[in-house]
Each structure stands twice: as structure tokens, then as C-alpha cells.
């Protein structure tokens, strides 16, 4: 199983970015997918998740600003991030859990300046 995250970059506060997570080696449509982030000196935290059926959940800190979606034929999950804030600065990781195994993408860096 491989997860390839992309779409990060540098952005000014108030801007938008869309992250992508492309999966291979797994029946993608059968699994929920989560986005996590880890800021410097902080623990990794759950940002958003989407179930195999398309139900979504978000951390309180990103509700109303971020939107997660999935395109099963493309084996890809997206994280649309709007109204970015400096505190959104972090490395963003996508995650799929299959049984006792946790698969992680390599991370994509998002830097938001004020």
C-alpha cells in the first residue's frame, strides 16, 4: 500500500490550498481515509476524515474552513483548505488503517504566513 500526498505549499493567511492523497495497492473505496497534521514541536492531530460511505468529520479548529472529499475511481482523497491561518502551518499526512496496520503518506508541508 502506498499513499502519495501532494499539494502543499506556502500561502498567505486567508488563502486556499487543496491537498491530494493518492492511494495504490489497496481497495481504496472500502476504507475510511483521514488527514492528520503535525506542527513543529506539537503532536500529530486529526484534522478531517471521510468514511467509505462519504460521511465526514472535522476537528473543531478547521470546521467551516476545510472540506474533505474522495474520488474513488481515482483512488484519491482531497482536503480543500480555505481561509488559511498561520496556525494551520504543519506537515499534513493522509492515513488509512487496515486492520492492525496504519498506512501513512510521506507528508506535504503547508506554510501559512500572516
Backbone torsions as a table, in degrees:
resi	resn	phi	psi	omega
1	UNK	NA	132.0	176.3
2	UNK	-130.5	137.6	175.0
3	UNK	-120.4	127.3	-177.9
4	UNK	-118.2	109.7	178.4
5	UNK	-93.7	143.2	179.0
6	UNK	-153.6	169.9	173.7
7	UNK	107.0	-5.9	179.0
8	UNK	-69.4	170.6	178.9
9	UNK	169.9	-170.8	179.2
10	UNK	-101.1	136.5	-174.6
11	UNK	-147.9	149.5	173.0
12	UNK	-83.2	154.3	177.8
13	UNK	-53.6	138.2	-178.6
14	UNK	95.4	-12.1	-178.6
15	UNK	-84.0	-176.3	-176.8
16	UNK	-131.9	150.4	172.7
17	UNK	-142.8	153.3	172.7
18	UNK	-123.4	120.2	176.6
19	UNK	-93.2	148.6	176.3
20	UNK	-125.0	147.7	174.6
21	UNK	-133.1	110.4	-179.1
22	UNK	-100.9	130.3	-176.8
23	UNK	-111.0	149.1	173.7
24	UNK	-144.3	155.5	177.5
25	UNK	81.0	16.2	-177.5
26	UNK	-149.4	150.6	173.9
27	UNK	-76.5	86.1	-166.6
28	UNK	-54.8	-43.2	-172.7
29	UNK	-64.1	-17.0	-175.1
30	UNK	-86.4	-7.3	-170.5
31	UNK	-122.1	144.9	169.1
32	UNK	-71.6	153.6	179.6
33	UNK	-129.4	136.3	178.9
34	UNK	-120.0	150.8	168.5
35	UNK	-109.0	131.7	173.6
36	UNK	-118.9	165.0	172.2
37	UNK	-143.1	154.1	177.8
38	UNK	-136.9	114.7	177.1
39	UNK	-88.0	157.7	-179.3
40	UNK	-55.1	128.2	176.8
41	UNK	77.0	6.4	-178.0
42	UNK	-122.3	163.5	177.4
43	UNK	-76.5	154.9	175.3
44	UNK	-66.7	137.1	-178.5
45	UNK	-130.3	148.8	177.4
46	UNK	-74.3	130.6	-179.6
47	UNK	-102.6	-50.1	-176.7
48	UNK	-160.2	156.4	178.0
49	UNK	-147.8	156.3	178.0
50	UNK	-138.3	132.2	-179.2
51	UNK	-80.5	173.3	177.6
52	UNK	-63.4	-27.3	179.0
53	UNK	-87.7	-3.2	176.5
54	UNK	98.2	1.8	175.6
55	UNK	-72.4	144.2	-174.5
56	UNK	-122.6	157.1	172.9
57	UNK	-147.4	153.5	-173.3
58	UNK	-138.7	151.4	168.5
59	UNK	-68.0	148.1	-179.1
60	UNK	-57.1	-33.2	-175.0
61	UNK	-68.4	-16.8	-177.2
62	UNK	-119.0	-3.2	-179.6
63	UNK	-57.4	135.3	-179.4
64	UNK	84.5	-11.7	179.7
65	UNK	-115.6	-34.9	-178.2
66	UNK	-107.4	150.4	178.2
67	UNK	-140.7	127.8	179.3
68	UNK	-105.3	141.8	178.8
69	UNK	-148.3	166.4	179.3
70	UNK	-138.2	148.8	176.2
71	UNK	-123.5	94.2	-174.0
72	UNK	-62.3	-41.4	177.5
73	UNK	-59.1	-27.4	179.1
74	UNK	-96.5	2.0	-178.3
75	UNK	51.3	42.8	-173.9
76	UNK	-134.6	140.5	171.7
77	UNK	-115.8	142.3	-178.6
78	UNK	-117.4	150.1	170.7
79	UNK	-128.0	105.4	176.4
80	UNK	-85.5	122.3	-176.5
81	UNK	-117.6	115.2	179.9
82	UNK	-114.8	163.9	179.2
83	UNK	46.7	52.7	-176.8
84	UNK	-63.1	146.3	179.6
85	UNK	-121.5	156.8	177.1
86	UNK	-55.2	-32.1	-179.8
87	UNK	-73.0	-5.7	173.1
88	UNK	-82.3	-7.1	178.9
89	UNK	-59.9	123.1	-176.7
90	UNK	-178.5	169.9	165.9
91	UNK	-90.7	128.7	-177.1
92	UNK	-103.6	132.9	-177.8
93	UNK	-124.3	141.3	170.3
94	UNK	-99.9	153.7	-170.9
95	UNK	-144.0	136.9	169.9
96	UNK	-129.6	130.4	174.7
97	UNK	-103.9	127.1	176.5
98	UNK	-126.3	106.0	-174.8
99	UNK	61.7	-125.7	-179.4
100	UNK	-91.0	3.1	-177.9
101	UNK	-101.2	137.5	175.1
102	UNK	-114.5	123.0	179.5
103	UNK	-106.5	136.2	-177.4
104	UNK	-127.0	142.4	168.3
105	UNK	-74.6	174.1	-174.9
106	UNK	-79.7	-10.6	180.0
107	UNK	93.2	145.0	175.3
108	UNK	-134.7	132.5	-172.0
109	UNK	-85.8	130.2	174.3
110	UNK	-117.4	124.7	179.6
111	UNK	-123.3	122.5	-178.3
112	UNK	-117.6	122.2	-179.7
113	UNK	-104.0	151.4	-178.1
114	UNK	-88.7	NA	NA
